Structure formats: structure tokens, C-alpha cells
Amino acid sequence: MAIVKWNKFGPLYPSIFNDEDFWPSNILQNDTGIDIYETNDSIVVEAQVPGIKEEDVEVMVEDNILTITAEHIEEEEEKDKKKVVYKSTKQTSFHYSTSLPRKVDASKAEAEVEKGIVKIIIPKVAEETAKKISVKKK
């Protein structure tokens, strides 16, 4: 019976992960999410943007469509070196776009980033009530 090297990624990636010269990278992406809920007077959106500062997050509401874009690029390099063996550029980006369930007043929206979550509070526009219009005879 032959001895086979263990592959933690299973048989799906046998050629690249069994190569001794292959440098591991972030091939598997993190699952991210967005939650939207409604209070009596506003729509609240919470989106995961881990590791991204508030200045790298852009929030836009146009035609009742919310778009959240976040990007962060960080370069790392080993300082004590005689020759460069490894240099990493860490890039994280998120893009969410969704229509909102109610009409909102985008001019009064507020957003903040805390602990990797961007929280956006957008006031709802007061719903118009039906008005009966009387028909006059000419």
C-alpha cells in the first residue's frame, strides 16, 4: 500500500495543493452578509465589513437603491531580511447593492462603522394616505 500525502483541501484541488513550491493564498473567500430591518420610522441596514476603517466605506442611496462599497489595501513586508522571501498585499473589498423595502429620505441618512459592521439608519418617508376625490358634474 502506497503512502499518500494528506491534503486538507480534499480531492478537489489535488494538483495545486500537493505542489511543494505552491505558496498558499486566500483562495476560499469569507462569507459576508447584510441585514435589513425596519423600525417604526426608519430602515436600518447592517453590513459586515471586517477590517475596514470608516474612511474606506462609501454608502450611497439613489432611487431607493442602497449601495455600500468598501475597500482596503494593506501592504506588508518583512523588515529584517537579507533578501525578500515573502511579500504580501492584503486586499479586502465588499460591494452590496439592494433595493430598500420602503421609500426613504436619503438626505437624512446616517452611517457608522463599529467592530466591523457598518450600520446605516435611513428615515422612511411618510406614506401618503389615500384621498378621495369628488367627481363634479359639468
N, C-alpha and C positions, 0 to 999 in steps of 0.2 A: 504494500500500500504506500502510495506516494505521500509525502508531507506537503501540504498546501498552505501557503501564507494566508493568515486571516485577513479578511478585507471587511472593515467595519461598514462600508457602504453597500455591501452585498454584491450580487452578480450583475447589477445594473450598470456598474462602472468598472468593470474588471481591468480594462486596458490602461486607463489613466491613473487609477489609484494604486496599481501594483508597480508602477514605474518608480524606481528608486530616485530618479532625478526630478520627479514632479514636485514642485513646491506647492503646498496646499493653499487654497484660496477660498473665499466665501462664495461657493457655488450655490449653496442652499440659502434661499432668501428667508428673512424673518417674516412671519405673518404679522400684518398690521391691521388696524381696524379703525372704524369710525362709528360713533354712536350719535343718534339724533333723537332728542326727546322734546316734548312740548310742555311748557308751564301755562298758567292762565294768560300771561301777557307776552310771552316770548318763545322763540325756538332756541334750543340750546344744542350745540354741536360740540362733541369731544372727539378729537382725533389723536392717535398715537404718533408722536414724532420724537422717539427716543434719541438722545444725544445731540439734539439740535437746539441752538440758542434762539431766543425770541427775535433777534435781528435777522435770522436766516429763514424766518417763516413769513410767507405772504398770504394774506387772506383777501378774497375779493367776492363780492356779491353783485351779480349783474343779471337782470331779467329773472330774478328769483332763483338763480343758479349759484350755488356756493362752490368756490374753487379754493383749495388750500394747496399751496406749493411750499415745500421745504427742502433745502439742500445745504449740505455741509461737506467741505473737502478739507481734510487734515493730512498733512504730510509728516511722516515720522522717519527719522534716520538715526541709526546707532551713532553715538558721539565718539566713543573710544574704539577706534578702528585703525587698522593699517591699510586695509583695502575694503571696499564696500562688498559685503556678502549678501546683505538683505536691505532693501529699502521698500517701505510700504506707503502707499497712498490710500487712506481710508476715505471713501466717499459714501455718503448716505443721502438718499433723496426720497421724497414722498410726494405723491400727487393725488389729491382726492378731488372729485368733482361730482356734485349731486344736486338735483333739484330739491327745493325745500317744500315741505308739505302745505305751507300756508303763505300768503303774501306777507312780506316783511318790509320794514323800514330800514334799508341798508345804511342810511346816513347816521343812524343811532346805534349801530352795531359796536360791540366791544369784544376784544380778544386778548387772551393772556396765555403764556406758556408756563406751566409749573410741573415739575417732576416728569418731563417727557410727554405731557399731554397739552395740546392746545385746546383751550376752551373758548368757544365763541358764543356770545349771547346776542341774539338779534330780535329786537322788539317786533311783534306782529302788528300789522295794520288792522285797525278796527274793521271788522266785517260790515259791509254795507247791508242794511236791513231792507227788506222788500218794501216798496212803496206802491200803494195802489193809486193808479192814475185814473181819474174820472174821465169818461168819454162824453164830450159835449155834442149835442146835435146842432148842425149848422143851418 
